[in-house]
Amino acid sequence: MSVVDLRSDTVTLPTDDMRQAMAKAEVGDDVSGEDPTVNKLEEMAASLMGKEAALFVTSGTQGNLLGVLANCQSGDEIIVGANSHIFWNESAGVSALGGIQMHLVPNQIQGSLSPADVEQAIRPTGNPHFPPTKLICLENTQNRSNGGVLTVDETASIWNLGHEYGIPIHIDGARIFNAAVYLETPVEELVKGADTVTFCLSKGLSAPVGSLLCGTADFIDNARRWRKMVGGGMRQAGVIAAAGIVALESMITRLAEDHSNARRLSEGLAQIHGIQHDPGVVQTNIIFADIAPELGSMTEFVERLGRENVKVHYVYGRIRMVTHRHIGSEEIDLVLSATARVIEDMRSNRIG
Ligand SMILES: *Cc1c(COP(=O)(O)O)cnc(C)c1O
């Protein structure tokens, strides 16, 4: 029996078109700037984001790390959301490798940052007690905040503030195309006031490996040196960049399917007595839910669901389910019936 894997959209496998493009890719030594396929991908990325240049990096984590390192020095401070991937999921790379302190401000329920909170977190200059604030980071979509979407206005309120104080803005746009598809807005509009942006090819876009960091040509030159330093200089990287080109050409608009499947899953889950979930907060492909505490533990739920061939993540103290290319409406039905069965089992175990 096949497994329905909702742990993440990173589990998506490359398409046949991607494998063919990889097999045929024209390649060269990218560390010397001589891989035509990488160069093409970087140009496509820069143009999609409306930035001067882009850099192909190994992962979203590396893109964010270089984005921060190339904007800051040791002893500086950056402002990030308390729910941010940079804070929670990147092994404190900016602190360990960059000597940079993270200043947390709360994320709103759908992931945005309040301009008042950010302004309060900006350090006054000229006071030797304070590390200087050198970067403000946003995340769109905001993974841990229900996969929430930051609108152009919500983003603009922060980049206006940044410009007022002379502080650049970085967007962790691992799933920025999910936001663009949800808002039916060109992705360029969502990042136009940001100085730098990272996005992932290997999430819902289904490419096997890789992310892009985008910004000014000078910034990207600087980031390229940092990439080499952290061991991210790849040689015939066109083999994987080729899949990324296919992803950008053909995998963006289909993200709407992931969103409508997530919507069906979300509404179905909300009907199951014993699952605590508010479908009102679901916008894209990420769903968080809790199990009514009297039924037992979340880890027990995850384990039992696994025995029903449904894999979900237990993260941040909640159950997370992510829809993606390998989850269609048949899989949603399977997940809902398996969930209802597991919950009923857990309930009768407690009563019995
Ligand atoms: C996945 C993700 C990243 C990058 O993750 P990698 O696994 O390093 O590619 C960055 N930010 C967010 C919000 C993510 O979900």
The ligand as a MOL file (V3000), in Angstrom:
LIG
                    3D

  0  0  0     0  0            999 V3000
M  V30 BEGIN CTAB
M  V30 COUNTS 15 15 0 0 0
M  V30 BEGIN ATOM
M  V30 1 C 12.3780 25.2420 3.6830 0
M  V30 2 C 12.5520 26.6230 4.1260 0
M  V30 3 C 13.7850 27.2790 4.0100 0
M  V30 4 C 15.0240 26.6410 3.4510 0
M  V30 5 O 15.1570 25.3280 3.7170 0
M  V30 6 P 16.2560 24.3720 3.0260 0
M  V30 7 O 15.7570 23.0530 3.4840 0
M  V30 8 O 17.5370 24.7660 3.5940 0
M  V30 9 O 16.1910 24.5520 1.5550 0
M  V30 10 C 13.8520 28.5830 4.4100 0
M  V30 11 N 12.7830 29.2210 4.8850 0
M  V30 12 C 11.5860 28.6350 4.9970 0
M  V30 13 C 10.4310 29.4290 5.4780 0
M  V30 14 C 11.4250 27.3140 4.6300 0
M  V30 15 O 10.2380 26.7330 4.7660 0
M  V30 END ATOM
M  V30 BEGIN BOND
M  V30 1 1 1 2
M  V30 2 1 2 3
M  V30 3 2 2 14
M  V30 4 1 3 4
M  V30 5 2 3 10
M  V30 6 1 4 5
M  V30 7 1 5 6
M  V30 8 2 6 7
M  V30 9 1 6 8
M  V30 10 1 6 9
M  V30 11 1 10 11
M  V30 12 2 11 12
M  V30 13 1 12 13
M  V30 14 1 12 14
M  V30 15 1 14 15
M  V30 END BOND
M  V30 END CTAB
M  END
